[in-house]
Amino acid sequence: MANVRDLKKDINYVLGDIIEAVYVWELTNPDKENKKAEGIIDEAIGTFDELIVKVNEKKVDDKKKHFKAINNELEERGRKLIEKINAL
């Protein structure tokens, strides 16, 4: 991870793309129920908030290890959200 700014951008782009994918699904499937899709959006926003709070933590012993863990969590949670979108 190059720096905090890049990690924040990655979080924003990944979760923003997931939210955009849900909106595209909603537009292409207007006849289907949107409750699950709205839940995915809410979960993505919650994930964004949680990860940004973790990035902004000041009292961290090993910053490199901390940011690597955040990046791994972003990948894992992003995959789970994408799987939920595919299951719609």
PyMOL Python script that loads the backbone (N, CA, C, O; Angstrom):
from pymol import cmd

cmd.read_pdbstr("""\
ATOM      1  N   MET A   1       0.846  -1.165   0.000  1.00  0.00           N
ATOM      2  CA  MET A   1       0.000   0.000   0.000  1.00  0.00           C
ATOM      3  C   MET A   1       0.899   1.238   0.000  1.00  0.00           C
ATOM      4  O   MET A   1       1.746   1.401   0.879  1.00  0.00           O
ATOM      5  N   ALA A   2       0.710   2.092  -0.977  1.00  0.00           N
ATOM      6  CA  ALA A   2       1.579   3.252  -1.131  1.00  0.00           C
ATOM      7  C   ALA A   2       1.366   4.266  -0.008  1.00  0.00           C
ATOM      8  O   ALA A   2       2.326   4.688   0.637  1.00  0.00           O
ATOM      9  N   ASN A   3       0.119   4.655   0.226  1.00  0.00           N
ATOM     10  CA  ASN A   3      -0.143   5.594   1.305  1.00  0.00           C
ATOM     11  C   ASN A   3      -1.620   5.581   1.683  1.00  0.00           C
ATOM     12  O   ASN A   3      -2.431   4.888   1.068  1.00  0.00           O
ATOM     13  N   VAL A   4      -1.944   6.353   2.694  1.00  0.00           N
ATOM     14  CA  VAL A   4      -3.313   6.388   3.216  1.00  0.00           C
ATOM     15  C   VAL A   4      -4.275   6.925   2.163  1.00  0.00           C
ATOM     16  O   VAL A   4      -5.391   6.423   2.026  1.00  0.00           O
ATOM     17  N   ARG A   5      -3.856   7.923   1.432  1.00  0.00           N
ATOM     18  CA  ARG A   5      -4.718   8.511   0.410  1.00  0.00           C
ATOM     19  C   ARG A   5      -5.123   7.465  -0.629  1.00  0.00           C
ATOM     20  O   ARG A   5      -6.287   7.406  -1.027  1.00  0.00           O
ATOM     21  N   ASP A   6      -4.175   6.644  -1.069  1.00  0.00           N
ATOM     22  CA  ASP A   6      -4.480   5.612  -2.055  1.00  0.00           C
ATOM     23  C   ASP A   6      -5.430   4.557  -1.478  1.00  0.00           C
ATOM     24  O   ASP A   6      -6.315   4.070  -2.181  1.00  0.00           O
ATOM     25  N   LEU A   7      -5.249   4.210  -0.217  1.00  0.00           N
ATOM     26  CA  LEU A   7      -6.138   3.238   0.414  1.00  0.00           C
ATOM     27  C   LEU A   7      -7.560   3.792   0.494  1.00  0.00           C
ATOM     28  O   LEU A   7      -8.525   3.073   0.236  1.00  0.00           O
ATOM     29  N   LYS A   8      -7.685   5.058   0.847  1.00  0.00           N
ATOM     30  CA  LYS A   8      -9.012   5.684   0.898  1.00  0.00           C
ATOM     31  C   LYS A   8      -9.657   5.720  -0.490  1.00  0.00           C
ATOM     32  O   LYS A   8     -10.858   5.491  -0.632  1.00  0.00           O
ATOM     33  N   LYS A   9      -8.849   6.010  -1.502  1.00  0.00           N
ATOM     34  CA  LYS A   9      -9.372   6.006  -2.871  1.00  0.00           C
ATOM     35  C   LYS A   9      -9.832   4.612  -3.277  1.00  0.00           C
ATOM     36  O   LYS A   9     -10.883   4.460  -3.900  1.00  0.00           O
ATOM     37  N   ASP A  10      -9.049   3.591  -2.926  1.00  0.00           N
ATOM     38  CA  ASP A  10      -9.427   2.214  -3.248  1.00  0.00           C
ATOM     39  C   ASP A  10     -10.750   1.849  -2.592  1.00  0.00           C
ATOM     40  O   ASP A  10     -11.619   1.250  -3.226  1.00  0.00           O
ATOM     41  N   ILE A  11     -10.901   2.206  -1.331  1.00  0.00           N
ATOM     42  CA  ILE A  11     -12.147   1.924  -0.617  1.00  0.00           C
ATOM     43  C   ILE A  11     -13.304   2.611  -1.322  1.00  0.00           C
ATOM     44  O   ILE A  11     -14.348   2.001  -1.550  1.00  0.00           O
ATOM     45  N   ASN A  12     -13.122   3.869  -1.665  1.00  0.00           N
ATOM     46  CA  ASN A  12     -14.167   4.636  -2.325  1.00  0.00           C
ATOM     47  C   ASN A  12     -14.529   4.042  -3.685  1.00  0.00           C
ATOM     48  O   ASN A  12     -15.709   3.884  -3.998  1.00  0.00           O
ATOM     49  N   TYR A  13     -13.528   3.715  -4.488  1.00  0.00           N
ATOM     50  CA  TYR A  13     -13.785   3.185  -5.829  1.00  0.00           C
ATOM     51  C   TYR A  13     -14.452   1.817  -5.781  1.00  0.00           C
ATOM     52  O   TYR A  13     -15.427   1.578  -6.494  1.00  0.00           O
ATOM     53  N   VAL A  14     -13.940   0.921  -4.953  1.00  0.00           N
ATOM     54  CA  VAL A  14     -14.488  -0.439  -4.900  1.00  0.00           C
ATOM     55  C   VAL A  14     -15.946  -0.415  -4.451  1.00  0.00           C
ATOM     56  O   VAL A  14     -16.813  -0.999  -5.101  1.00  0.00           O
ATOM     57  N   LEU A  15     -16.204   0.256  -3.349  1.00  0.00           N
ATOM     58  CA  LEU A  15     -17.571   0.268  -2.833  1.00  0.00           C
ATOM     59  C   LEU A  15     -18.489   1.119  -3.693  1.00  0.00           C
ATOM     60  O   LEU A  15     -19.680   0.827  -3.805  1.00  0.00           O
ATOM     61  N   GLY A  16     -17.952   2.164  -4.299  1.00  0.00           N
ATOM     62  CA  GLY A  16     -18.744   2.961  -5.242  1.00  0.00           C
ATOM     63  C   GLY A  16     -19.145   2.154  -6.459  1.00  0.00           C
ATOM     64  O   GLY A  16     -20.274   2.273  -6.934  1.00  0.00           O
ATOM     65  N   ASP A  17     -18.241   1.334  -6.972  1.00  0.00           N
ATOM     66  CA  ASP A  17     -18.552   0.476  -8.113  1.00  0.00           C
ATOM     67  C   ASP A  17     -19.597  -0.569  -7.747  1.00  0.00           C
ATOM     68  O   ASP A  17     -20.451  -0.909  -8.565  1.00  0.00           O
ATOM     69  N   ILE A  18     -19.531  -1.077  -6.525  1.00  0.00           N
ATOM     70  CA  ILE A  18     -20.519  -2.062  -6.082  1.00  0.00           C
ATOM     71  C   ILE A  18     -21.900  -1.414  -6.010  1.00  0.00           C
ATOM     72  O   ILE A  18     -22.885  -1.998  -6.462  1.00  0.00           O
ATOM     73  N   ILE A  19     -21.972  -0.221  -5.448  1.00  0.00           N
ATOM     74  CA  ILE A  19     -23.251   0.491  -5.373  1.00  0.00           C
ATOM     75  C   ILE A  19     -23.774   0.784  -6.775  1.00  0.00           C
ATOM     76  O   ILE A  19     -24.970   0.652  -7.038  1.00  0.00           O
ATOM     77  N   GLU A  20     -22.888   1.177  -7.663  1.00  0.00           N
ATOM     78  CA  GLU A  20     -23.287   1.446  -9.051  1.00  0.00           C
ATOM     79  C   GLU A  20     -23.826   0.181  -9.720  1.00  0.00           C
ATOM     80  O   GLU A  20     -24.790   0.244 -10.483  1.00  0.00           O
ATOM     81  N   ALA A  21     -23.212  -0.956  -9.437  1.00  0.00           N
ATOM     82  CA  ALA A  21     -23.681  -2.222 -10.007  1.00  0.00           C
ATOM     83  C   ALA A  21     -25.085  -2.550  -9.512  1.00  0.00           C
ATOM     84  O   ALA A  21     -25.899  -3.084 -10.265  1.00  0.00           O
ATOM     85  N   VAL A  22     -25.370  -2.239  -8.263  1.00  0.00           N
ATOM     86  CA  VAL A  22     -26.715  -2.475  -7.733  1.00  0.00           C
ATOM     87  C   VAL A  22     -27.715  -1.572  -8.439  1.00  0.00           C
ATOM     88  O   VAL A  22     -28.807  -2.019  -8.790  1.00  0.00           O
ATOM     89  N   TYR A  23     -27.361  -0.314  -8.652  1.00  0.00           N
ATOM     90  CA  TYR A  23     -28.254   0.596  -9.360  1.00  0.00           C
ATOM     91  C   TYR A  23     -28.515   0.121 -10.786  1.00  0.00           C
ATOM     92  O   TYR A  23     -29.641   0.216 -11.275  1.00  0.00           O
ATOM     93  N   VAL A  24     -27.493  -0.383 -11.449  1.00  0.00           N
ATOM     94  CA  VAL A  24     -27.665  -0.911 -12.807  1.00  0.00           C
ATOM     95  C   VAL A  24     -28.599  -2.107 -12.776  1.00  0.00           C
ATOM     96  O   VAL A  24     -29.461  -2.244 -13.645  1.00  0.00           O
ATOM     97  N   TRP A  25     -28.435  -2.985 -11.772  1.00  0.00           N
ATOM     98  CA  TRP A  25     -29.328  -4.138 -11.642  1.00  0.00           C
ATOM     99  C   TRP A  25     -30.768  -3.676 -11.443  1.00  0.00           C
ATOM    100  O   TRP A  25     -31.688  -4.229 -12.046  1.00  0.00           O
ATOM    101  N   GLU A  26     -30.965  -2.663 -10.596  1.00  0.00           N
ATOM    102  CA  GLU A  26     -32.318  -2.158 -10.350  1.00  0.00           C
ATOM    103  C   GLU A  26     -32.933  -1.592 -11.628  1.00  0.00           C
ATOM    104  O   GLU A  26     -34.124  -1.777 -11.878  1.00  0.00           O
ATOM    105  N   LEU A  27     -32.129  -0.906 -12.432  1.00  0.00           N
ATOM    106  CA  LEU A  27     -32.652  -0.333 -13.675  1.00  0.00           C
ATOM    107  C   LEU A  27     -32.983  -1.404 -14.701  1.00  0.00           C
ATOM    108  O   LEU A  27     -33.943  -1.260 -15.458  1.00  0.00           O
ATOM    109  N   THR A  28     -32.207  -2.468 -14.737  1.00  0.00           N
ATOM    110  CA  THR A  28     -32.446  -3.516 -15.724  1.00  0.00           C
ATOM    111  C   THR A  28     -33.496  -4.524 -15.263  1.00  0.00           C
ATOM    112  O   THR A  28     -33.964  -5.334 -16.063  1.00  0.00           O
ATOM    113  N   ASN A  29     -33.869  -4.485 -13.994  1.00  0.00           N
ATOM    114  CA  ASN A  29     -34.881  -5.396 -13.445  1.00  0.00           C
ATOM    115  C   ASN A  29     -35.938  -4.609 -12.675  1.00  0.00           C
ATOM    116  O   ASN A  29     -36.072  -4.775 -11.463  1.00  0.00           O
ATOM    117  N   PRO A  30     -36.688  -3.755 -13.368  1.00  0.00           N
ATOM    118  CA  PRO A  30     -37.662  -2.921 -12.654  1.00  0.00           C
ATOM    119  C   PRO A  30     -38.828  -3.710 -12.067  1.00  0.00           C
ATOM    120  O   PRO A  30     -39.498  -3.229 -11.153  1.00  0.00           O
ATOM    121  N   ASP A  31     -39.077  -4.905 -12.574  1.00  0.00           N
ATOM    122  CA  ASP A  31     -40.209  -5.699 -12.108  1.00  0.00           C
ATOM    123  C   ASP A  31     -39.893  -6.529 -10.863  1.00  0.00           C
ATOM    124  O   ASP A  31     -40.801  -7.099 -10.259  1.00  0.00           O
ATOM    125  N   LYS A  32     -38.630  -6.604 -10.474  1.00  0.00           N
ATOM    126  CA  LYS A  32     -38.235  -7.416  -9.318  1.00  0.00           C
ATOM    127  C   LYS A  32     -38.213  -6.571  -8.047  1.00  0.00           C
ATOM    128  O   LYS A  32     -38.133  -5.344  -8.101  1.00  0.00           O
ATOM    129  N   GLU A  33     -38.285  -7.244  -6.916  1.00  0.00           N
ATOM    130  CA  GLU A  33     -38.267  -6.594  -5.603  1.00  0.00           C
ATOM    131  C   GLU A  33     -36.902  -5.965  -5.333  1.00  0.00           C
ATOM    132  O   GLU A  33     -35.867  -6.586  -5.577  1.00  0.00           O
ATOM    133  N   ASN A  34     -36.902  -4.741  -4.833  1.00  0.00           N
ATOM    134  CA  ASN A  34     -35.655  -4.012  -4.616  1.00  0.00           C
ATOM    135  C   ASN A  34     -35.173  -4.039  -3.170  1.00  0.00           C
ATOM    136  O   ASN A  34     -34.149  -3.426  -2.867  1.00  0.00           O
ATOM    137  N   LYS A  35     -35.862  -4.717  -2.274  1.00  0.00           N
ATOM    138  CA  LYS A  35     -35.469  -4.721  -0.854  1.00  0.00           C
ATOM    139  C   LYS A  35     -34.067  -5.293  -0.670  1.00  0.00           C
ATOM    140  O   LYS A  35     -33.263  -4.722   0.067  1.00  0.00           O
ATOM    141  N   LYS A  36     -33.763  -6.408  -1.325  1.00  0.00           N
ATOM    142  CA  LYS A  36     -32.432  -7.007  -1.199  1.00  0.00           C
ATOM    143  C   LYS A  36     -31.368  -6.093  -1.783  1.00  0.00           C
ATOM    144  O   LYS A  36     -30.279  -5.965  -1.225  1.00  0.00           O
ATOM    145  N   ALA A  37     -31.680  -5.459  -2.905  1.00  0.00           N
ATOM    146  CA  ALA A  37     -30.735  -4.545  -3.537  1.00  0.00           C
ATOM    147  C   ALA A  37     -30.453  -3.349  -2.626  1.00  0.00           C
ATOM    148  O   ALA A  37     -29.308  -2.917  -2.492  1.00  0.00           O
ATOM    149  N   GLU A  38     -31.502  -2.821  -2.004  1.00  0.00           N
ATOM    150  CA  GLU A  38     -31.320  -1.698  -1.086  1.00  0.00           C
ATOM    151  C   GLU A  38     -30.493  -2.122   0.126  1.00  0.00           C
ATOM    152  O   GLU A  38     -29.708  -1.336   0.657  1.00  0.00           O
ATOM    153  N   GLY A  39     -30.677  -3.377   0.560  1.00  0.00           N
ATOM    154  CA  GLY A  39     -29.882  -3.905   1.664  1.00  0.00           C
ATOM    155  C   GLY A  39     -28.405  -3.987   1.308  1.00  0.00           C
ATOM    156  O   GLY A  39     -27.547  -3.722   2.150  1.00  0.00           O
ATOM    157  N   ILE A  40     -28.105  -4.350   0.069  1.00  0.00           N
ATOM    158  CA  ILE A  40     -26.712  -4.418  -0.385  1.00  0.00           C
ATOM    159  C   ILE A  40     -26.099  -3.021  -0.390  1.00  0.00           C
ATOM    160  O   ILE A  40     -24.947  -2.842   0.004  1.00  0.00           O
ATOM    161  N   ILE A  41     -26.867  -2.041  -0.833  1.00  0.00           N
ATOM    162  CA  ILE A  41     -26.373  -0.663  -0.840  1.00  0.00           C
ATOM    163  C   ILE A  41     -26.092  -0.202   0.590  1.00  0.00           C
ATOM    164  O   ILE A  41     -25.050   0.393   0.866  1.00  0.00           O
ATOM    165  N   ASP A  42     -27.023  -0.482   1.487  1.00  0.00           N
ATOM    166  CA  ASP A  42     -26.828  -0.098   2.893  1.00  0.00           C
ATOM    167  C   ASP A  42     -25.596  -0.779   3.483  1.00  0.00           C
ATOM    168  O   ASP A  42     -24.837  -0.163   4.231  1.00  0.00           O
ATOM    169  N   GLU A  43     -25.403  -2.047   3.143  1.00  0.00           N
ATOM    170  CA  GLU A  43     -24.236  -2.785   3.641  1.00  0.00           C
ATOM    171  C   GLU A  43     -22.938  -2.198   3.082  1.00  0.00           C
ATOM    172  O   GLU A  43     -21.941  -2.109   3.799  1.00  0.00           O
ATOM    173  N   ALA A  44     -22.944  -1.797   1.812  1.00  0.00           N
ATOM    174  CA  ALA A  44     -21.757  -1.194   1.201  1.00  0.00           C
ATOM    175  C   ALA A  44     -21.432   0.136   1.871  1.00  0.00           C
ATOM    176  O   ALA A  44     -20.264   0.440   2.112  1.00  0.00           O
ATOM    177  N   ILE A  45     -22.445   0.921   2.170  1.00  0.00           N
ATOM    178  CA  ILE A  45     -22.222   2.210   2.840  1.00  0.00           C
ATOM    179  C   ILE A  45     -21.691   1.976   4.247  1.00  0.00           C
ATOM    180  O   ILE A  45     -20.785   2.681   4.691  1.00  0.00           O
ATOM    181  N   GLY A  46     -22.243   0.997   4.952  1.00  0.00           N
ATOM    182  CA  GLY A  46     -21.752   0.664   6.285  1.00  0.00           C
ATOM    183  C   GLY A  46     -20.312   0.192   6.256  1.00  0.00           C
ATOM    184  O   GLY A  46     -19.513   0.558   7.117  1.00  0.00           O
ATOM    185  N   THR A  47     -19.980  -0.627   5.256  1.00  0.00           N
ATOM    186  CA  THR A  47     -18.611  -1.107   5.094  1.00  0.00           C
ATOM    187  C   THR A  47     -17.671   0.067   4.843  1.00  0.00           C
ATOM    188  O   THR A  47     -16.585   0.129   5.418  1.00  0.00           O
ATOM    189  N   PHE A  48     -18.086   0.993   3.989  1.00  0.00           N
ATOM    190  CA  PHE A  48     -17.280   2.179   3.709  1.00  0.00           C
ATOM    191  C   PHE A  48     -16.989   2.934   5.000  1.00  0.00           C
ATOM    192  O   PHE A  48     -15.841   3.272   5.290  1.00  0.00           O
ATOM    193  N   ASP A  49     -18.037   3.193   5.768  1.00  0.00           N
ATOM    194  CA  ASP A  49     -17.868   3.943   7.013  1.00  0.00           C
ATOM    195  C   ASP A  49     -16.915   3.230   7.972  1.00  0.00           C
ATOM    196  O   ASP A  49     -16.036   3.861   8.558  1.00  0.00           O
ATOM    197  N   GLU A  50     -17.087   1.924   8.132  1.00  0.00           N
ATOM    198  CA  GLU A  50     -16.239   1.151   9.048  1.00  0.00           C
ATOM    199  C   GLU A  50     -14.773   1.170   8.614  1.00  0.00           C
ATOM    200  O   GLU A  50     -13.880   1.345   9.443  1.00  0.00           O
ATOM    201  N   LEU A  51     -14.529   0.989   7.320  1.00  0.00           N
ATOM    202  CA  LEU A  51     -13.156   0.943   6.836  1.00  0.00           C
ATOM    203  C   LEU A  51     -12.474   2.315   6.930  1.00  0.00           C
ATOM    204  O   LEU A  51     -11.287   2.394   7.247  1.00  0.00           O
ATOM    205  N   ILE A  52     -13.209   3.376   6.661  1.00  0.00           N
ATOM    206  CA  ILE A  52     -12.626   4.718   6.764  1.00  0.00           C
ATOM    207  C   ILE A  52     -12.262   5.023   8.218  1.00  0.00           C
ATOM    208  O   ILE A  52     -11.227   5.633   8.485  1.00  0.00           O
ATOM    209  N   VAL A  53     -13.104   4.603   9.149  1.00  0.00           N
ATOM    210  CA  VAL A  53     -12.777   4.795  10.567  1.00  0.00           C
ATOM    211  C   VAL A  53     -11.493   4.047  10.910  1.00  0.00           C
ATOM    212  O   VAL A  53     -10.641   4.574  11.626  1.00  0.00           O
ATOM    213  N   LYS A  54     -11.348   2.828  10.408  1.00  0.00           N
ATOM    214  CA  LYS A  54     -10.129   2.059  10.669  1.00  0.00           C
ATOM    215  C   LYS A  54      -8.900   2.719  10.047  1.00  0.00           C
ATOM    216  O   LYS A  54      -7.826   2.725  10.649  1.00  0.00           O
ATOM    217  N   VAL A  55      -9.055   3.270   8.856  1.00  0.00           N
ATOM    218  CA  VAL A  55      -7.927   3.941   8.198  1.00  0.00           C
ATOM    219  C   VAL A  55      -7.492   5.163   9.002  1.00  0.00           C
ATOM    220  O   VAL A  55      -6.301   5.459   9.090  1.00  0.00           O
ATOM    221  N   ASN A  56      -8.446   5.865   9.583  1.00  0.00           N
ATOM    222  CA  ASN A  56      -8.146   7.103  10.296  1.00  0.00           C
ATOM    223  C   ASN A  56      -7.683   6.895  11.735  1.00  0.00           C
ATOM    224  O   ASN A  56      -7.419   7.870  12.439  1.00  0.00           O
ATOM    225  N   GLU A  57      -7.581   5.651  12.184  1.00  0.00           N
ATOM    226  CA  GLU A  57      -7.085   5.393  13.535  1.00  0.00           C
ATOM    227  C   GLU A  57      -5.653   5.900  13.648  1.00  0.00           C
ATOM    228  O   GLU A  57      -4.824   5.644  12.775  1.00  0.00           O
ATOM    229  N   LYS A  58      -5.375   6.605  14.708  1.00  0.00           N
ATOM    230  CA  LYS A  58      -4.046   7.201  14.894  1.00  0.00           C
ATOM    231  C   LYS A  58      -3.129   6.319  15.741  1.00  0.00           C
ATOM    232  O   LYS A  58      -1.922   6.280  15.504  1.00  0.00           O
ATOM    233  N   LYS A  59      -3.683   5.620  16.714  1.00  0.00           N
ATOM    234  CA  LYS A  59      -2.862   4.842  17.642  1.00  0.00           C
ATOM    235  C   LYS A  59      -2.728   3.402  17.149  1.00  0.00           C
ATOM    236  O   LYS A  59      -3.403   2.492  17.630  1.00  0.00           O
ATOM    237  N   VAL A  60      -1.839   3.227  16.178  1.00  0.00           N
ATOM    238  CA  VAL A  60      -1.585   1.919  15.584  1.00  0.00           C
ATOM    239  C   VAL A  60      -0.098   1.624  15.738  1.00  0.00           C
ATOM    240  O   VAL A  60       0.753   2.463  15.442  1.00  0.00           O
ATOM    241  N   ASP A  61       0.199   0.402  16.210  1.00  0.00           N
ATOM    242  CA  ASP A  61       1.599   0.040  16.423  1.00  0.00           C
ATOM    243  C   ASP A  61       2.355  -0.120  15.104  1.00  0.00           C
ATOM    244  O   ASP A  61       3.386   0.519  14.891  1.00  0.00           O
ATOM    245  N   ASP A  62       1.840  -0.972  14.229  1.00  0.00           N
ATOM    246  CA  ASP A  62       2.494  -1.256  12.951  1.00  0.00           C
ATOM    247  C   ASP A  62       1.570  -0.799  11.825  1.00  0.00           C
ATOM    248  O   ASP A  62       0.649  -1.520  11.440  1.00  0.00           O
ATOM    249  N   LYS A  63       1.817   0.389  11.303  1.00  0.00           N
ATOM    250  CA  LYS A  63       0.919   0.969  10.300  1.00  0.00           C
ATOM    251  C   LYS A  63       0.846   0.131   9.030  1.00  0.00           C
ATOM    252  O   LYS A  63      -0.231  -0.040   8.460  1.00  0.00           O
ATOM    253  N   LYS A  64       1.974  -0.386   8.589  1.00  0.00           N
ATOM    254  CA  LYS A  64       1.985  -1.173   7.364  1.00  0.00           C
ATOM    255  C   LYS A  64       1.106  -2.407   7.506  1.00  0.00           C
ATOM    256  O   LYS A  64       0.324  -2.724   6.610  1.00  0.00           O
ATOM    257  N   LYS A  65       1.232  -3.092   8.613  1.00  0.00           N
ATOM    258  CA  LYS A  65       0.419  -4.288   8.881  1.00  0.00           C
ATOM    259  C   LYS A  65      -1.057  -3.908   9.015  1.00  0.00           C
ATOM    260  O   LYS A  65      -1.929  -4.623   8.522  1.00  0.00           O
ATOM    261  N   HIS A  66      -1.332  -2.798   9.673  1.00  0.00           N
ATOM    262  CA  HIS A  66      -2.703  -2.320   9.868  1.00  0.00           C
ATOM    263  C   HIS A  66      -3.372  -2.020   8.527  1.00  0.00           C
ATOM    264  O   HIS A  66      -4.501  -2.448   8.285  1.00  0.00           O
ATOM    265  N   PHE A  67      -2.678  -1.288   7.658  1.00  0.00           N
ATOM    266  CA  PHE A  67      -3.254  -0.935   6.365  1.00  0.00           C
ATOM    267  C   PHE A  67      -3.398  -2.152   5.456  1.00  0.00           C
ATOM    268  O   PHE A  67      -4.342  -2.226   4.669  1.00  0.00           O
ATOM    269  N   LYS A  68      -2.478  -3.098   5.554  1.00  0.00           N
ATOM    270  CA  LYS A  68      -2.577  -4.336   4.783  1.00  0.00           C
ATOM    271  C   LYS A  68      -3.823  -5.112   5.217  1.00  0.00           C
ATOM    272  O   LYS A  68      -4.530  -5.677   4.383  1.00  0.00           O
ATOM    273  N   ALA A  69      -4.084  -5.135   6.522  1.00  0.00           N
ATOM    274  CA  ALA A  69      -5.272  -5.827   7.034  1.00  0.00           C
ATOM    275  C   ALA A  69      -6.550  -5.142   6.541  1.00  0.00           C
ATOM    276  O   ALA A  69      -7.529  -5.814   6.216  1.00  0.00           O
ATOM    277  N   ILE A  70      -6.542  -3.817   6.487  1.00  0.00           N
ATOM    278  CA  ILE A  70      -7.710  -3.082   5.983  1.00  0.00           C
ATOM    279  C   ILE A  70      -7.922  -3.392   4.507  1.00  0.00           C
ATOM    280  O   ILE A  70      -9.056  -3.590   4.070  1.00  0.00           O
ATOM    281  N   ASN A  71      -6.841  -3.435   3.739  1.00  0.00           N
ATOM    282  CA  ASN A  71      -6.934  -3.750   2.317  1.00  0.00           C
ATOM    283  C   ASN A  71      -7.492  -5.158   2.112  1.00  0.00           C
ATOM    284  O   ASN A  71      -8.330  -5.372   1.236  1.00  0.00           O
ATOM    285  N   ASN A  72      -7.035  -6.109   2.911  1.00  0.00           N
ATOM    286  CA  ASN A  72      -7.545  -7.480   2.815  1.00  0.00           C
ATOM    287  C   ASN A  72      -9.019  -7.545   3.190  1.00  0.00           C
ATOM    288  O   ASN A  72      -9.788  -8.272   2.561  1.00  0.00           O
ATOM    289  N   GLU A  73      -9.415  -6.793   4.207  1.00  0.00           N
ATOM    290  CA  GLU A  73     -10.818  -6.764   4.609  1.00  0.00           C
ATOM    291  C   GLU A  73     -11.676  -6.160   3.506  1.00  0.00           C
ATOM    292  O   GLU A  73     -12.788  -6.626   3.259  1.00  0.00           O
ATOM    293  N   LEU A  74     -11.169  -5.129   2.843  1.00  0.00           N
ATOM    294  CA  LEU A  74     -11.890  -4.522   1.723  1.00  0.00           C
ATOM    295  C   LEU A  74     -12.113  -5.548   0.619  1.00  0.00           C
ATOM    296  O   LEU A  74     -13.217  -5.649   0.082  1.00  0.00           O
ATOM    297  N   GLU A  75     -11.089  -6.302   0.279  1.00  0.00           N
ATOM    298  CA  GLU A  75     -11.222  -7.323  -0.764  1.00  0.00           C
ATOM    299  C   GLU A  75     -12.238  -8.386  -0.369  1.00  0.00           C
ATOM    300  O   GLU A  75     -13.081  -8.772  -1.179  1.00  0.00           O
ATOM    301  N   GLU A  76     -12.163  -8.857   0.865  1.00  0.00           N
ATOM    302  CA  GLU A  76     -13.058  -9.911   1.330  1.00  0.00           C
ATOM    303  C   GLU A  76     -14.517  -9.436   1.352  1.00  0.00           C
ATOM    304  O   GLU A  76     -15.408 -10.114   0.841  1.00  0.00           O
ATOM    305  N   ARG A  77     -14.740  -8.284   1.941  1.00  0.00           N
ATOM    306  CA  ARG A  77     -16.108  -7.776   2.043  1.00  0.00           C
ATOM    307  C   ARG A  77     -16.647  -7.361   0.683  1.00  0.00           C
ATOM    308  O   ARG A  77     -17.843  -7.493   0.422  1.00  0.00           O
ATOM    309  N   GLY A  78     -15.772  -6.859  -0.186  1.00  0.00           N
ATOM    310  CA  GLY A  78     -16.185  -6.517  -1.542  1.00  0.00           C
ATOM    311  C   GLY A  78     -16.623  -7.743  -2.321  1.00  0.00           C
ATOM    312  O   GLY A  78     -17.615  -7.700  -3.048  1.00  0.00           O
ATOM    313  N   ARG A  79     -15.884  -8.843  -2.173  1.00  0.00           N
ATOM    314  CA  ARG A  79     -16.264 -10.098  -2.845  1.00  0.00           C
ATOM    315  C   ARG A  79     -17.624 -10.589  -2.358  1.00  0.00           C
ATOM    316  O   ARG A  79     -18.448 -11.041  -3.153  1.00  0.00           O
ATOM    317  N   LYS A  80     -17.851 -10.500  -1.065  1.00  0.00           N
ATOM    318  CA  LYS A  80     -19.141 -10.943  -0.519  1.00  0.00           C
ATOM    319  C   LYS A  80     -20.291 -10.104  -1.055  1.00  0.00           C
ATOM    320  O   LYS A  80     -21.358 -10.638  -1.358  1.00  0.00           O
ATOM    321  N   LEU A  81     -20.084  -8.798  -1.176  1.00  0.00           N
ATOM    322  CA  LEU A  81     -21.123  -7.929  -1.725  1.00  0.00           C
ATOM    323  C   LEU A  81     -21.372  -8.253  -3.201  1.00  0.00           C
ATOM    324  O   LEU A  81     -22.516  -8.259  -3.654  1.00  0.00           O
ATOM    325  N   ILE A  82     -20.313  -8.519  -3.935  1.00  0.00           N
ATOM    326  CA  ILE A  82     -20.475  -8.865  -5.358  1.00  0.00           C
ATOM    327  C   ILE A  82     -21.235 -10.184  -5.503  1.00  0.00           C
ATOM    328  O   ILE A  82     -22.075 -10.327  -6.391  1.00  0.00           O
ATOM    329  N   GLU A  83     -20.935 -11.148  -4.623  1.00  0.00           N
ATOM    330  CA  GLU A  83     -21.664 -12.413  -4.657  1.00  0.00           C
ATOM    331  C   GLU A  83     -23.156 -12.180  -4.384  1.00  0.00           C
ATOM    332  O   GLU A  83     -24.008 -12.828  -4.991  1.00  0.00           O
ATOM    333  N   LYS A  84     -23.461 -11.265  -3.482  1.00  0.00           N
ATOM    334  CA  LYS A  84     -24.867 -10.955  -3.202  1.00  0.00           C
ATOM    335  C   LYS A  84     -25.545 -10.322  -4.412  1.00  0.00           C
ATOM    336  O   LYS A  84     -26.707 -10.606  -4.703  1.00  0.00           O
ATOM    337  N   ILE A  85     -24.811  -9.463  -5.112  1.00  0.00           N
ATOM    338  CA  ILE A  85     -25.372  -8.844  -6.326  1.00  0.00           C
ATOM    339  C   ILE A  85     -25.632  -9.923  -7.372  1.00  0.00           C
ATOM    340  O   ILE A  85     -26.679  -9.921  -8.020  1.00  0.00           O
ATOM    341  N   ASN A  86     -24.689 -10.839  -7.538  1.00  0.00           N
ATOM    342  CA  ASN A  86     -24.866 -11.900  -8.523  1.00  0.00           C
ATOM    343  C   ASN A  86     -26.018 -12.819  -8.174  1.00  0.00           C
ATOM    344  O   ASN A  86     -26.617 -13.426  -9.062  1.00  0.00           O
ATOM    345  N   ALA A  87     -26.345 -12.932  -6.872  1.00  0.00           N
ATOM    346  CA  ALA A  87     -27.430 -13.801  -6.448  1.00  0.00           C
ATOM    347  C   ALA A  87     -28.808 -13.167  -6.631  1.00  0.00           C
ATOM    348  O   ALA A  87     -29.829 -13.845  -6.523  1.00  0.00           O
ATOM    349  N   LEU A  88     -28.830 -11.852  -6.911  1.00  0.00           N
ATOM    350  CA  LEU A  88     -30.118 -11.191  -7.095  1.00  0.00           C
ATOM    351  C   LEU A  88     -30.804 -11.760  -8.275  1.00  0.00           C
ATOM    352  O   LEU A  88     -31.912 -11.339  -8.607  1.00  0.00           O
TER     353      LEU A  88
END
""", "prot")
cmd.dss("prot")
cmd.show_as("cartoon", "prot")
cmd.util.cbc("prot")
cmd.orient("prot")
